[in-house]
Amino acid sequence: MVDWERVEELRAKGWEWREIAADPKVGFRPDASAGDPGRTLRALYRRVGRRAAPPVDKRGPMGGPAPERGRRWSLVRIGYFLVPVVGLWLLLAYFVPSPIGVLVPAIPYLGLALAGAAVLLIYGLRRATPGQRWSTVLRNTVIGGVLAGLVLAGTIGLVNLVVFGCPYLPPASSETPVPASPGWAQVPARAWQDNGRPVVYFYGAVWCPYCSASSWAIWKALTELGSVTGAPTSYSFGAPEPFPYTPEMVLAALQMGSSHSYPPAVAFQASEYTGSQDAVGPGTSSCYQSAYVSAYSGGSLPFVVIDGQYVHAMNTLVDPTYLTTWANGANGGASAVEHSVASETGAPWTGVGTETIQNQCCWVLALVARSLGTSVPVLSSEYGWSSAVTSEVWSDFNQTV
């Protein structure tokens, strides 16, 4: 005798007919010649079971409509839905970090979300009975999750691209090191320009000693490409930050103007945190800035972009070790460093090694020259570079060709 009440109970849980037929509590014993037990039980249910089964209470737990049979959102079903949604979103955001991964970067945020969804699914599967681990309802849930992931990622990408004007950027794995350069890489992206001028973008914070040391190379390069105003001197924060009180140029409000009767060769943009809190990153003011930060910065400070095609991240532009002698006002402090860099004389400017103010300044100028598609002698003549800088930039420029 088939226990039709048990059949109704298992159907409400989303079990398939073959699983219901195999349940010993159901008491279904088909003839060997009857074929597939699940199909046989389903046919018998249609003829007999619907009349034999007790009426189903249509009211929910609070007296309202009861959930549709087999549609309950168990932990297993939620996990089967979330894993493909987040997984596809992560995959697309990784390979198209902009416009899809601008708001929520693939690494680490979507990676963490996928790990959480996977843990939820595994936990649900461990608690579920065999019949609850896979069924037609769960299969359809996975398909729905795949479609939802594609729609979600596609909608985010389309909105960012069309509404907010985010650029298309390839993944960070597409970066190629610039030969012989101290940490620069090239990405196969379109040029990032403002009124026809390459954008030089600086992402940093005043508390960060690595940003402080690097600011001098950016500031000096910009002074060679136009007139510069609005950049006061200061110092990075003290302990527990390394290299406490490193002299710096605050670039947050720097403005570019004409020089030697020529308009500025570049457009400068900065996202620099200037508040009093330690370990706080800067905000961004455009989708272009957000896109490059999320795609290529790796969460590091400082981060520099030239013309949207050359990036410097994951390590400092200038080593703050070179500036410890002038930390916290010692030996003339930031004013002495400014004089050394401006006049291109003395230890703060020259240093020893590749991550010096002089070397990185000249690499910035070399990459700007390449972005402009012009020669170093032409830029040198137009903007009045010193012979020492011209010679150093020309050397770096040749290495980047």
N, C-alpha and C positions, 0 to 999 in steps of 0.2 A: 504494500500500500504506500503510495507516494504521499509524503508529508507536504501538501501544497502550501501550508503556512510557512514552512521552512524555505520552499522555493521562492515565495514572495519576499521573504526576508533577504535572501541572497541576491535576488534581482535588484532590490533596493540598494544593496551595497555595490552594485556595478559588476557582479560576477558574470562571466560568460556562461552560455548554456552547457558547454562541455564540462566546465568546472562544477556547475551545479549538479549535473548528472553524476559526477564522480564523488560528490559529497555523501558519505555513508549515512548521515542523518536524514537525508532526503528520502532514502529507501527506494531508489529507482533501480530496477533490475530488468533491463531490456533483454529481449531474445538475442541470441548471437547472430541471427540472420537479419536483425533489424537495421544494421548499418551503424552510422555514427550515433553514439548515445545522445549527444547534445541535440542534434536535429530531431531525433525521435522524441526526446522529452519535450522539446519546444512544440512539436506537432500535437503531442498528447495534451499539453497545457492549453493549447488553443481550443481543443475539443472538449476537455473535461475540467482542466485545472482552474480556469477562470470562474466556473460556476461553483467548484468545490472549495476554493480558497475563501477565507473569511473576508468580510469587507475591510477595505483599507481606510484608516482614519485620515481624512484629507486635511485635518487641521494641524497646524504647526505647534511647537512647544508653547507658544503664547496665545493659541487659539486662532492664529492667522493661517494662511495657506501653507501647506507643507511643501518642502523642497521637492523638486522633481526627482523621481527615482534615478539613481545612478549619477546624479549631478552634484552630489555633495563635495565640497572642497576640503578633502583630507590633506594632511601634510604631504602625502605622496603626490597627490594631484597638484598641489601648489608648487612642489619642487619640480615636477615634470614640466610645469608651465614656465617657471622662472629661469631654469637652467638654459633652455634655448633662447629665451628672450635676452638675457644678459650676455650669454655666450656670443650670439650673433652681433649684438651691439658692440661688445668688446672687440671682436674680430674686425668689424668695419671701422671702428674708431681707431684701431691700431694702424690699419693700412691706409686710412684716409683721416689723419689726425685733425685736419681741417678740410671741410666744415663740420664733419660728424663728431669729432672728439674735442671740440673747443670747450663746451660747457662742462663736460665730464670726461676727462682724459682716460684713455684705456688703462694706462699704468700711472698710479696704482689703483685708482678708485674703482673702475669697472672690474679690474682683476680681483679686488677684495669683495666686490658685490657677487661676482661669480663664485668665489670660494664659499661665501655665505649661503648662496642658493644650493650649492652642491652639498654642503653640510646638512641643510634642511632636508634635502631629498634622501640622503643616506640615513639620516635619523628616522625619517618616515618609513623607509623601506625596512629598517630593522624592526620596527614596531608592527608592521603590517603582516597579515596572514598571507599565504601564497596567492590566494585568489584576489587579494587587494593590490598586488604588486604590478600587475599588468592586465589590462582589459581594453575593450574597444573604446571605452570612455577615456582611459588614460592615453591610449594611442592618439585619439583625436585631440586630447589636451596638448600633447607634444607638438602635433601639427599646428595647432593654434598658437603655441608659443613661438614656433619658427616664423609663422606669418606675422605675429605681433612684433617680434624682434626686427624683422625687415621693415615693417611699417614705421616703427618707432625710430630706428636709426635713419631711415630715409627721410622721414618728416623733419627730424632735427637737422640733418644735413641740408635739406632744401630751404628751411627757414633761415638758417645761418647764412647760406649762400645768397639767397634772393633778398631777404629782408635786411639782414645786418651786413651784407657785403663781405663776408669772410672769404679769404683766398682759398684756393685748392692747394694743399700741401701734401707731398708724399711722406711716407713714414721715415722715422729717424734712421732706419736701417739703410736708407738710400744715400746717406751722407758719405762723402769721400774726403779724406784728409787733403788739405792744400799742401803740396810738396814743400818740404823744408820749413814749414811755418810752425810757430810755437802754439799749437793747439787749435788752429783754424780748420774749418771743414766747409765744403761746398755742398749745397743741396740743389737738386734739379727743379727749382721752383721759378715762377715768373718774378721779374724784378719788382721790388717794393719801392715805389717812388712817390714823391709829392711835388706836383707842378713840374714834372720832368726831371727832378733832382733825386738822386739815390737817397734813401732814408738810412741814417745811422741811428740805431736804436740801442739804448742802454737800459738794462733792467737790474736794479740793485737796491741797496739800503745803506743809510748813513752809519748804522751800528756795525756793519760788516767790514772787517779790516781788509778783506780781499777786494771788496768793492772800492774801498777807500784808496788802496794802492793802485787799482786799475783805473780809477777816475782820472789820474794824471795823464795817462797815455791818451785817453779819449779827449780830454780837454786840450792837450797840446796839438793833437791831430786836427781838431776843429779850428784852432787858432790859425792853422796853416791853410784852411779852406774857406776862410771868411773872418769877419770880426765877431768877437764873442763877448757877451755881457751876461750879467745875472748869475755868475758862478762864484760864490764866496768860498773861502777856505774854512775848514773845520777839522774835526778828529773823529775817528771811530770810537765806539764805546770801550769802556775799560773791562776788567775781569768780570765774569769768567770768559769773555771772548779772548781768543788768541790774539797776539800782537796788539795789546791794548793801546788805545789812543794813537792809531796810525793817522798821519796827516792825510787830508783828502780835499778834493774839490767837490762841492755839492752841485750836482748837475741837474737837479730837478727842475729848476727854472731857467736854465741856460737858453739864451736866444742867439740866433745866427743873423749876421748882417753882411752887407757888402764890404769888400776889401779890395784895395788897389783898383777901384772903379769897376770891379767885377762882382756880380751877385754871388752869394754863397754857393759853393759847388755842391753842397749837400743840404738835406733837410734833417735836422736833429730832433729826435723824440726820446723822452726819458720817462721811465716808470721807476721812481726812486722813493722809497719810504724815508720820510724825514722826521718821524715822530720819536717819542721818548721810550717806546717799548722795545725791549730786546727781542731778537729772533722773530720779528714780524716782517712778512714779505710785502712788497708793494702791490697796489692794484693796477689795473690796466684801463686805458681810456678808449680803446677801439678794438674791433674784432681782429684786426691785423695783429695788434700787439698780443692779444690773448691767444691767437692761433699759433704764433711763433713760440710763445712761452710754453704752451701746453705740448707742442710738437717736438721741440728741440732743446729746451732748457734742462730737462731732467730734474727740475725742481732746484737747481743750483743757482747760487749768486756768486759773482755777477754773471750776466748773460748779455751778449752783444750780437747784433745783427747788422750787416752791411748790405744794402740793396736787396734784401730778401733772399740772397743767394749765398752769403758767407756768414757763418755763425761761429761763435766761440762760447763754449759751455763746459760744465763738469770740472773745470779747474780754473784757477785764477788767471786773469789776463796778465797782471803784474804781481810778482812775488812781494808780499809786504815785508819780507826780511830786509829788503833794500832800504826801507824807510824807518827802521827801528831807532836809528841814531837821532832822528828828529821827532820821535814820539812825544806827545804830551807837551809840546813847546820847547823841548830840549834843543840846544844848538840853533836857535832861531826858529824851530818848529816849522809849521806849514808855510810861513812866509819865506823861509830859506829854501824850502823845496820848490815853491812857486818861482822864485828867482832863478834857481838852478835850471828848472825845466824850460822857463821862458827864454833864458839866454843860452840854453844848450851847453852848459858848462857844469862841471862838478859831479860829485858822486851820485846824488839823487837822480840825475839825468842819465848818466852813462851806465853805472852798475857793471856787473859782470855776469854774463850768461845770456839766455834767450828771453826770459820773462822780465826784462827790464823796461823802464819807461821809454827809453829811446827806441829799443827794438820793436816793441809793440806799437808805439806811435807810428813808426815807419811802415809797419805791416798794415795798419789801418789805412794810411795814405796810399800804399801800394794797391790795396784791394779796392779803394775808392777810385783810383785811376783806372783800374781794370773795368770797374763797373761803368765808368763814364765813357769807356772806349777811346780814351785819349792817351797821349804819351806823358811820361813823367816830366820831360823838359818843358812841355807846353804848360802844364799845371804849375811847375816850379817858376816859370817866367811870369805867368799871370798873377800868382798869389805871393811872389817874392820869397820863396823858400830859401833858407841858407844853403850854402854849397854842401855842408856836412849832411843835412837832412836829404837834400836832393840825391847825393851819392848813395846814402843808405837805402832810400826808397827805390832808387833805380835798381839796386842789387836785389831787393826783395821782389820788385815787379818782374824782373827777368825770371826769377824762380817760380813765379806763379803762372807763367805763360805755358 
